Amino acid sequence: MQQNKLIIVSAPSGAGKTTIVRHLLALPLPLAFSVSATSRAPRPGEVDGRDYYFLTSDEFIRRIDEGDFLEWEEVYPGTYYGTLRSEVDRIWNEGRSVVFDVDVIGGLNIKKIYGDLALAIFVQPPSVDELRQRLQSRSTESEEKIATRIAKAEYELSFSPDFDVVLINDQLDVALAEAESMVRKFLENQKTED
């Protein structure tokens, strides 16, 4: 019987981690997405329980105090993100491995808890300038918010050596193929090489 594992995909905002996660989940592999919780407001088209569990800041803090989170972070002042322990239990009880789309610090926290049961993938943009262009092309945030995300991204890039593998997302089709190969090898208990 296959042992349940965890695939952690982390990256600075705009590096392409969500696209890579969606690709992995579309493969015929025993994977399921861990829906994160957040205290931010839903964006247009986002659905509670599918994209995130949307909690109020007060509810989020209460659940932190109750130990409901595997990891959590105040990513921006007053804006929390985290992974509910119940998500890992739910997916493992279904006999599948968990896929996380989490920020860099959250990803490292999960890796510390699960060790070799987790494959931590850091998705890196080809450059900070390219990242800035990707964020601007989304047209979902002000220039001030983009500047905040870029400053945070520069900080997060310093953690890439702490991950099991660094995946540079320069050409999307290449990055998707590399991510798929890494995950297949990991699930088959083979050592993943850089």
Rosetta silent file (secondary structure, phi, psi, omega in degrees, C-alpha in Angstrom):
SEQUENCE: MQQNKLIIVSAPSGAGKTTIVRHLLALPLPLAFSVSATSRAPRPGEVDGRDYYFLTSDEFIRRIDEGDFLEWEEVYPGTYYGTLRSEVDRIWNEGRSVVFDVDVIGGLNIKKIYGDLALAIFVQPPSVDELRQRLQSRSTESEEKIATRIAKAEYELSFSPDFDVVLINDQLDVALAEAESMVRKFLENQKTED
SCORE:     score description
SCORE:     0.000 S_00000001
   1 L     0.000  137.409 -179.561    0.000    0.000    0.000 S_00000001
   2 L   -69.799  136.661  176.684    1.249    3.455   -0.910 S_00000001
   3 L   -80.655  136.571  177.965    2.231    5.634    1.993 S_00000001
   4 L   -68.641  136.330 -177.614    0.466    8.977    2.098 S_00000001
   5 L  -129.407 -178.106  179.113    2.843   11.852    1.408 S_00000001
   6 E  -132.043  136.611  174.907    2.837   15.606    1.061 S_00000001
   7 E  -114.327  115.525 -178.435    3.844   17.772   -1.905 S_00000001
   8 E  -104.655  121.562  176.929    4.626   21.335   -0.823 S_00000001
   9 E  -116.759  115.163 -179.108    4.726   23.961   -3.572 S_00000001
  10 E  -126.948  154.526 -179.233    5.908   27.371   -2.390 S_00000001
  11 L  -173.825  160.139  168.194    6.992   30.508   -4.195 S_00000001
  12 L   -62.678  152.183  178.100    6.920   34.268   -4.106 S_00000001
  13 L   -55.823  130.323  178.130    3.574   35.648   -5.294 S_00000001
  14 L    93.168   -2.114 -178.313    3.431   35.627   -9.098 S_00000001
  15 L   -79.370  -14.980  177.065    6.101   32.946   -9.646 S_00000001
  16 L   108.700   14.163 -175.548    3.552   30.462  -10.997 S_00000001
  17 H   -64.889  -37.474 -178.400    3.005   28.061   -8.119 S_00000001
  18 H   -66.185  -39.040  176.814   -0.778   27.936   -8.503 S_00000001
  19 H   -62.303  -42.092  179.687   -0.478   27.062  -12.202 S_00000001
  20 H   -66.706  -42.663  178.250    1.962   24.270  -11.346 S_00000001
  21 H   -61.139  -44.253  179.550   -0.285   22.959   -8.554 S_00000001
  22 H   -60.531  -39.480  178.112   -3.300   22.894  -10.913 S_00000001
  23 H   -62.147  -47.276 -179.341   -1.234   20.910  -13.431 S_00000001
  24 H   -60.433  -41.498 -177.884   -0.198   18.356  -10.790 S_00000001
  25 H   -69.999  -21.533  179.268   -3.784   17.917   -9.609 S_00000001
  26 H   -81.845  -11.316 -179.159   -4.964   17.279  -13.184 S_00000001
  27 L   -75.494  155.411  177.163   -2.602   14.296  -13.523 S_00000001
  28 L   -78.904   63.430  179.545   -3.859   10.736  -12.960 S_00000001
  29 L  -124.233  154.234 -179.333   -2.096   10.562   -9.588 S_00000001
  30 L   -77.731   68.050 -177.721   -3.542    9.965   -6.082 S_00000001
  31 E  -119.292  150.036  173.660   -3.282   13.649   -5.126 S_00000001
  32 E  -142.805  147.447 -175.552   -5.698   16.050   -3.471 S_00000001
  33 E   -83.109  132.378  173.087   -5.454   19.771   -2.817 S_00000001
  34 L   -86.258  112.803  179.548   -5.150   21.121    0.707 S_00000001
  35 L   -77.510  121.723  179.406   -7.460   24.113    0.855 S_00000001
  36 L   -79.658  162.168  173.302   -5.807   26.842    2.907 S_00000001
  37 E  -105.480  149.121  177.112   -7.594   29.178    5.273 S_00000001
  38 E  -148.463  155.891  175.343   -7.266   32.961    5.051 S_00000001
  39 L   -99.219   -0.635  178.204   -8.640   36.053    6.704 S_00000001
  40 L   -77.192  161.301  178.913   -8.517   38.079    3.469 S_00000001
  41 L   -73.119  148.441  176.740  -11.675   38.810    1.513 S_00000001
  42 L   -62.634  142.875  172.077  -12.536   36.528   -1.412 S_00000001
  43 L   -85.094  162.420  179.754  -11.451   37.725   -4.853 S_00000001
  44 L   -53.736  130.272  177.965  -14.013   37.652   -7.673 S_00000001
  45 L    89.494  -12.401  179.273  -14.873   34.057   -8.560 S_00000001
  46 L   -77.292  142.950 -176.584  -13.326   32.498   -5.447 S_00000001
  47 L  -119.852  131.907  177.858  -15.483   29.998   -3.561 S_00000001
  48 E   -62.772  131.786  179.296  -15.300   29.247    0.177 S_00000001
  49 L    89.485  -16.151  175.853  -14.121   25.677    0.756 S_00000001
  50 L  -107.384  -53.386 -179.553  -12.764   25.311   -2.779 S_00000001
  51 L   -86.900  -44.419  177.254  -10.242   28.154   -3.160 S_00000001
  52 E  -154.555  163.489  162.582   -9.821   28.949    0.548 S_00000001
  53 E   -93.612  112.121 -177.529  -11.667   28.657    3.808 S_00000001
  54 E   -87.745  115.417 -179.070  -12.501   32.321    4.337 S_00000001
  55 L  -117.206  153.714  170.702  -12.441   33.174    8.036 S_00000001
  56 L   -72.300  160.389  177.501  -12.741   36.476    9.850 S_00000001
  57 H   -57.851  -41.088 -179.880   -9.550   37.665   11.545 S_00000001
  58 H   -63.699  -42.749  179.312  -11.151   36.978   14.939 S_00000001
  59 H   -66.129  -40.144  179.166  -12.147   33.442   13.951 S_00000001
  60 H   -59.849  -49.100 -178.676   -8.687   32.794   12.502 S_00000001
  61 H   -62.401  -40.404  178.622   -6.988   33.925   15.730 S_00000001
  62 H   -61.031  -43.102 -178.491   -9.388   31.832   17.831 S_00000001
  63 H   -71.231  -29.232  171.589   -8.577   28.737   15.772 S_00000001
  64 H   -61.220  -49.567 -178.499   -4.831   29.438   16.119 S_00000001
  65 H   -60.531  -30.757 -179.351   -5.319   29.516   19.888 S_00000001
  66 L   -84.554   -1.770  178.023   -7.231   26.218   19.727 S_00000001
  67 L    77.062   22.214 -177.483   -4.356   24.523   17.850 S_00000001
  68 L   -76.189  -14.128 -174.531   -6.363   23.888   14.678 S_00000001
  69 E  -100.689  136.922  171.736   -3.534   24.973   12.360 S_00000001
  70 E   -72.693  -41.213  175.250   -0.634   22.901   11.094 S_00000001
  71 E  -154.158  153.701  175.497    1.026   26.168   10.129 S_00000001
  72 E  -158.235  160.540  177.896   -0.102   29.756    9.857 S_00000001
  73 E  -155.752  145.562  169.706    1.369   33.154    9.261 S_00000001
  74 E   -86.676   94.159 -171.153    0.344   36.772    9.315 S_00000001
  75 E   -69.843  -41.221  173.581    1.489   37.307    5.726 S_00000001
  76 E  -132.596  156.298 -177.502    0.572   40.991    5.671 S_00000001
  77 L   -50.866  120.624  179.397   -0.568   43.058    8.675 S_00000001
  78 L    79.434   -0.688 -179.758   -3.985   41.739    9.696 S_00000001
  79 E  -116.530  113.414 -176.486   -4.059   39.160    6.879 S_00000001
  80 E  -105.873  146.734  171.448   -3.567   35.561    7.950 S_00000001
  81 E  -133.259  148.144  177.538   -3.045   32.402    5.911 S_00000001
  82 E  -169.047  170.971  179.748   -2.740   28.895    7.257 S_00000001
  83 E  -115.470  119.999  177.985   -3.250   25.175    6.836 S_00000001
  84 E   -74.626  134.338  177.400   -5.845   23.447    8.966 S_00000001
  85 H   -55.177  -34.459 -177.816   -4.695   20.115   10.425 S_00000001
  86 H   -61.983  -25.190  178.351   -8.071   18.691    9.425 S_00000001
  87 H   -67.121  -44.912  178.746   -7.166   19.090    5.720 S_00000001
  88 H   -63.164  -45.532  178.887   -4.216   16.680    5.952 S_00000001
  89 H   -59.691  -43.918 -178.692   -6.327   14.201    7.928 S_00000001
  90 H   -59.646  -47.747 -176.099   -9.197   14.463    5.412 S_00000001
  91 H   -70.767  -43.497  178.792   -6.967   13.795    2.391 S_00000001
  92 H   -62.970  -36.999  178.258   -4.933   11.029    4.039 S_00000001
  93 H   -65.182  -23.054  175.305   -8.167    9.319    5.126 S_00000001
  94 L   -83.259   -2.784  179.940   -9.127    9.271    1.424 S_00000001
  95 L    78.554   21.841 -179.229   -5.861    7.407    0.720 S_00000001
  96 L  -117.220  164.673  175.359   -4.338   10.256   -1.244 S_00000001
  97 E   -92.771  150.330 -173.211   -1.262   12.447   -0.887 S_00000001
  98 E   -91.490  136.525  172.840   -1.667   16.123   -0.022 S_00000001
  99 E  -113.235  124.839  179.067   -0.686   18.962   -2.354 S_00000001
 100 E  -108.122  137.440  169.092   -0.056   22.338   -0.719 S_00000001
 101 E  -115.228   91.437 -171.761    0.016   25.734   -2.449 S_00000001
 102 E  -131.632  161.514  177.563    1.523   27.731    0.423 S_00000001
 103 L   -68.573  168.772 -171.498    3.779   30.670    1.073 S_00000001
 104 H   -60.090  -48.758 -178.417    7.482   30.098    1.622 S_00000001
 105 H   -65.998  -42.391  177.560    7.544   30.187    5.434 S_00000001
 106 H   -60.758  -41.278  178.338    4.438   28.002    5.674 S_00000001
 107 H   -61.297  -43.091  178.872    5.981   25.480    3.300 S_00000001
 108 H   -66.706  -35.590  178.161    9.138   25.252    5.382 S_00000001
 109 H   -64.661  -41.584  178.163    7.086   24.841    8.562 S_00000001
 110 H   -65.293  -42.812  179.609    5.181   21.903    7.043 S_00000001
 111 H   -59.312  -41.520  179.316    8.443   20.336    5.825 S_00000001
 112 H   -60.527  -38.320 -177.869    9.892   20.564    9.368 S_00000001
 113 H   -71.932  -43.754 -171.188    6.899   18.673   10.769 S_00000001
 114 H  -100.512  -12.107  175.589    6.718   15.899    8.156 S_00000001
 115 H    54.007 -125.333 -174.824   10.371   15.555    7.092 S_00000001
 116 H   -69.818  -11.408  174.852   10.910   12.862    4.460 S_00000001
 117 H   -75.167  -11.717 -176.790    7.158   12.360    3.987 S_00000001
 118 E  -116.361  138.381  171.079    7.123   15.793    2.321 S_00000001
 119 E  -106.011  116.147 -177.971    8.664   17.003   -0.938 S_00000001
 120 E  -100.907  113.125 -178.881    9.222   20.775   -0.706 S_00000001
 121 E  -107.485  125.408  175.656    9.390   22.463   -4.129 S_00000001
 122 E  -101.469  116.455  177.787   10.406   26.125   -4.392 S_00000001
 123 E   -90.801  119.930 -174.186    9.116   27.718   -7.596 S_00000001
 124 E  -113.259  132.035  174.547   11.457   30.531   -8.553 S_00000001
 125 L   -70.685  157.643  179.538   10.773   33.230  -11.151 S_00000001
 126 L   -61.876  -29.734  178.370   13.556   33.785  -13.703 S_00000001
 127 L  -162.975  163.980  176.550   14.150   37.261  -12.196 S_00000001
 128 H   -66.849  -36.183  177.649   12.591   39.856   -9.905 S_00000001
 129 H   -61.686  -42.599  177.872   11.915   42.062  -12.960 S_00000001
 130 H   -63.196  -40.294  178.257    9.980   39.220  -14.599 S_00000001
 131 H   -61.124  -44.138  178.955    8.031   38.737  -11.361 S_00000001
 132 H   -59.571  -44.170  179.587    7.127   42.449  -11.306 S_00000001
 133 H   -63.161  -40.330  179.321    5.861   42.203  -14.908 S_00000001
 134 H   -63.867  -43.300  179.946    3.736   39.127  -14.061 S_00000001
 135 H   -65.377  -40.519  179.437    2.142   40.865  -11.084 S_00000001
 136 H   -66.761  -35.332 -178.132    1.435   44.007  -13.121 S_00000001
 137 H   -71.085  -20.171  176.666   -0.121   41.975  -15.945 S_00000001
 138 H   -66.309  -32.271 -177.745   -2.643   40.453  -13.501 S_00000001
 139 L    55.269   35.126  179.491   -4.168   43.950  -13.009 S_00000001
 140 L  -107.939   -8.789 -175.045   -5.626   42.841   -9.665 S_00000001
 141 L  -139.314  157.489  178.256   -3.606   45.065   -7.331 S_00000001
 142 L   -70.916  163.699  176.658   -2.380   48.626   -6.942 S_00000001
 143 H   -60.087  -35.294  179.154    1.236   49.592   -7.625 S_00000001
 144 H   -63.331  -43.929  178.246    1.696   49.977   -3.857 S_00000001
 145 H   -65.846  -38.735  178.453    0.556   46.396   -3.244 S_00000001
 146 H   -62.364  -43.249  178.536    2.783   45.155   -6.067 S_00000001
 147 H   -60.629  -39.556  177.631    5.767   46.961   -4.497 S_00000001
 148 H   -63.660  -43.546  179.802    4.962   45.262   -1.166 S_00000001
 149 H   -65.241  -37.682  179.677    4.788   41.855   -2.886 S_00000001
 150 H   -66.030  -43.953  178.380    8.111   42.463   -4.681 S_00000001
 151 H   -60.754  -42.018  178.430    9.855   43.378   -1.414 S_00000001
 152 H   -65.433  -40.264  179.846    8.420   40.234    0.187 S_00000001
 153 H   -61.360  -42.502  179.753    9.483   38.147   -2.841 S_00000001
 154 H   -60.827  -38.196  176.286   13.076   39.347   -2.576 S_00000001
 155 H   -66.611  -46.738 -176.858   13.067   38.205    1.071 S_00000001
 156 H   -63.801  -33.521  179.524   11.422   34.861    0.228 S_00000001
 157 H   -58.511  -27.013 -179.451   13.967   34.090   -2.502 S_00000001
 158 L   -68.266  -14.894 -179.125   16.619   33.856    0.234 S_00000001
 159 L   -92.527   -4.012 -175.583   14.894   30.699    1.550 S_00000001
 160 H   -54.981  -36.361  179.560   15.129   28.713   -1.702 S_00000001
 161 H   -64.658  -16.560 -178.454   18.180   26.682   -0.502 S_00000001
 162 H   -81.696   -7.302 -179.449   16.067   25.326    2.398 S_00000001
 163 L   -90.935  161.325  179.247   13.731   23.490   -0.016 S_00000001
 164 L   -66.098  -41.489  179.852   14.285   19.997   -1.425 S_00000001
 165 E  -141.799  149.099  174.140   14.271   21.284   -4.999 S_00000001
 166 E  -111.936  124.590 -179.559   14.246   24.658   -6.763 S_00000001
 167 E  -112.320  111.544 -179.858   12.155   24.789   -9.924 S_00000001
 168 E   -84.984  119.335 -178.341   12.860   27.847  -12.091 S_00000001
 169 L   -95.004   80.839  177.144    9.675   28.827  -13.911 S_00000001
 170 L   -97.787  -53.124  174.430   11.096   30.506  -16.999 S_00000001
 171 L  -111.199  118.453 -172.166    9.245   28.495  -19.671 S_00000001
 172 H   -58.280  -44.436 -177.327    5.956   27.219  -18.292 S_00000001
 173 H   -62.357  -37.010  177.761    5.780   23.998  -20.326 S_00000001
 174 H   -67.956  -45.190 -179.971    9.284   23.019  -19.170 S_00000001
 175 H   -61.464  -40.496  179.489    8.490   23.884  -15.531 S_00000001
 176 H   -64.432  -43.126  178.941    5.286   21.816  -15.647 S_00000001
 177 H   -64.281  -41.683  178.827    7.117   18.791  -17.058 S_00000001
 178 H   -65.110  -42.464  179.116    9.868   19.086  -14.434 S_00000001
 179 H   -61.842  -44.166  179.283    7.338   19.405  -11.609 S_00000001
 180 H   -60.241  -45.202  179.793    5.459   16.350  -12.870 S_00000001
 181 H   -61.889  -45.222  179.294    8.666   14.306  -13.057 S_00000001
 182 H   -58.411  -46.484 -175.915    9.732   15.331   -9.534 S_00000001
 183 H   -68.336  -43.132  178.583    6.357   14.428   -8.048 S_00000001
 184 H   -59.168  -45.967  179.292    6.082   11.086   -9.841 S_00000001
 185 H   -61.253  -43.564 -179.104    9.565   10.082   -8.623 S_00000001
 186 H   -63.363  -44.872 -179.941    8.773   11.175   -5.081 S_00000001
 187 H   -65.997  -28.658  178.032    5.500    9.257   -4.984 S_00000001
 188 L   -87.464   11.557  177.591    7.291    6.181   -6.315 S_00000001
 189 L    68.626   19.915  175.510    9.801    6.488   -3.427 S_00000001
 190 L   -89.580  153.011  177.202   12.705    7.462   -5.656 S_00000001
 191 L   -71.271  129.860  176.853   15.172   10.106   -4.559 S_00000001
 192 L   -86.853  128.748 -179.840   14.463   13.428   -6.273 S_00000001
 193 L   -97.288  154.205  175.065   17.554   15.050   -7.736 S_00000001
 194 L   -70.766    0.000    0.000   18.090   18.754   -8.215 S_00000001
